[in-house]
């Protein structure tokens, strides 16, 4: 896919790795507890540049590692996040799913001699192992007892005052502490919930066949009333670039920017994002997203007409991996051309192109709906067909930068991404 971006991020090993939220647990008899590991490596390599990522924990299945950039984009933070009760992290789907849907060779219950292991964020909760498999429900030690991973049993600890499970009543001479639920219900669909991660709200899906329960602070088995869900095609990502590079969709997702300036430019709808040298904007929420055949990306741009070359606009390539969707711009002495397209699950490539007029703003929409693939440029449509779904890729959406492509120099305005097809394109 020669004209689509393929980002190769350079390493910034001088960046400091900061570990947050890592609990210091008692070491297991094998000299390693189920949480005793160095997470530095999870936030190295290309993730330092893309800004965020989710990875399987090397010793457990019910938690995952989240790497993200700090606000100054110079510090990378690694934190451990827990799946809802009874679920395992799926690296393939980047969400928590039922254990029987997840391949997890690092399950502690598969360790020889392991009969139980501790729950991550509770001193009293633990999981029992049976025939090399973890029981789905947590077990709790009595009040003032904690679970010890060396002896694999409950031991007395006056400081441990946790009720560790909503459905278990502990014998206690004082009211138990009720853990605070850090998740919120998605108002438009019970199959999703909102998770706060470093101040950003992430819309997370429940496993198939479950719905989110605020009372349980987890996804539980249940049915949804389809008639109560109104399907409207709204932006999943909306970067207006009027005052910053943040997402202003209904459920804002985390973004990161490097050397991008917001400027009032003639022809923009308000202000726009100015890209010079090695500027870029990253939207992490599209990492490893399943698009199927419902994809719409639209934005406006105006290049600075200085040099010839192929310039990166928007795509999802990264870490030596080729983009599965992308838009790029080419300038020669005699022509201006825009390219857009997809790599599909069957490895077929659908690529479209259109000619541009110089020295002006251009509106671009790249979409796939069913078999139909279209590139709209300044109101004119080019179309092809592609039967397979868009190939999934564990890389984020990046604006303005690409491997084997020149960094974009110019202005980008009002970028929107939809996981559906807006009415005007139906």
Number of C-alpha atoms within 10 A of each C-alpha: 18 10 22 32 33 25 24 18 19 11 13 13 10 8 13 13 21 15 16 11 11 18 12 10 16 17 15 18 13 10 9 15 20 22 22 17 13 10 20 15 9 21 28 17 15 20 22 26 24 27 26 27 24 25 18 22 24 20 19 21 24 24 24 25 21 20 27 26 23 15 11 10 15 16 16 24 24 24 20 22 19 17 17 20 19 19 24 26 30 23 18 15 14 19 17 27 23 18 19 9 14 17 14 21 13 15 20 24 22 17 13 9 12 17 20 22 24 27 22 20 14 18 24 28 23 26 21 19 20 13 9 16 14 20 17 14 13 19 19 25 21 22 23 19 21 25 28 21 22 15 11 17 16 19 15 14 14 10 11 17 21 22 25 25 19 11 9 12 13 18 12 12 7 8 10 15 10 11 13 7 12 11 19 18 19 17 11 12 18 22 23 21 25 19 18 12 15 13 9 14 17 17 19 16 21 22 19 12 13 20 22 27 19 15 8 14 19 22 27 19 13 12 11 14 8 10 7 10 12 9 11 10 12 16 21 21 24 23 25 23 25 18 15 16 21 20 20 16 16 11 16 18 22 20 21 23 21 14 12 21 18 18 17 16 14 10 14 20 14 15 21 30 28 25 25 17 14 15 19 25 23 25 25 21 20 21 19 21 16 17 17 18 23 18 22 24 24 20 20 21 22 20 21 15 12 9 10 14 16 24 26 29 29 29 30 30 27 25 18 12 16 22 27 25 29 28 28 25 25 19 19 11 8 6 12 17 16 21 21 29 27 27 23 20 15 12 12 15 16 19 22 21 21 17 13 18 11 15 10 12 19 18 17 21 22 26 28 28 21 16 13 14 24 23 28 20 20 15 10 10 15 13 16 14 13 20 16 16 21 24 21 22 20 20 28 24 22 27 24 29 30 29 20 16 22 21 22 28 23 18 24 28 27 20 21 21 22 19 21 22 22 15 8 5 11 6
